[in-house]
Amino acid sequence: MRKSLTAALISTALVGLPALAAAQDTLRVAGNFSQNTKQVAIEQAFFDGLGEAAGVQIGMNYNPMDVVGVKAPDALRLLRSGAFDVMSVQIGMASRDDPFFEGIDLIGVATDMGALRTVVEAYRSSFDQRLQEKFNAKALTLWPFGPQVFYCNEPIETLADLAGKKVRSFTPSMSAMLESLGATPVTLQFSEVYPALQRGVVSCGVTSPTSGNTGNWPEVTTHQLPLSVSGSVQGHFINLDTWNGFSAEEQAALEAEFQTLEDQLWDLAVSANEDAVACNTGADSCTDHKAFDMTLVEIGAEDRDRIKEVAETVVLPMWKETCNAVDPSCSETWNETAGAAAGLTIR
């Protein structure tokens, strides 16, 4: 049964792929969703020039994951199977295979980019160790899309207005938050959200201002609540067998280049956010994104306090129960790493 499932996953992943070079040193790369044009442009340029920049003799076969028919929740299994050498992974969706990974970006724990980077760095070593042990893959980058905020296709003034609405979610802790607010979470990957908003399958969606803008979400939404609930942390992971095929010197050179990529994507998450909000809402300061005319909702202190309360009373206890059922040391590891960095403790 397991062999059949793996074969099916590989077959699905490879649909539409151009013919690969016969040489073993051609990396098969599944990048981000093509709608995320700014991130994909950075990725494409990076992978196109990686071999030369690192001084490593490798070819490259890069495609956005939606172009090759890959679903975000399948990424870790596809890496473990060897269907791809490198994948851009949406960690929140892939964490359904192991809740430990969601601990890097739990809802309400780090709601600004500075705090998030501190948490990510604290959790990185434990995250990578578990990734290697359970999915035969190594983390080369960890970075966020940016503050995750609410886009709605009907008027919204506060978090309380989400009650009774169907809202796009992409992580278990986000779903728990939405349920605690009286909303119904609907799990959708990024490429599915625009048509869902357009058809009224969901009333609201959560993503970064930049991703929402480049994905044209303002075409099918009217109100933006810029209350950040997380950072949507992503990663570029490499199959461990592929990685171990490089010499120590090549690995060091590749790691240095991937660090440069990570820094670029962190910079984009921070710098592009303000302009994306301005462009989404038709402000005069809009420069680098497409201009729309959404209504920008003012964030009240009550909503900020509510997200913190949800994190402490709903998200962390829920995650502890789920993760400790898989590994009893899960919450202890989180407390010593991400929790210590965030000033929070799971009890």
Disulfide bonds with the S-S distance in Angstrom:
Cys152-Cys204 2.03
Cys279-Cys286 1.97
Cys323-Cys330 1.74
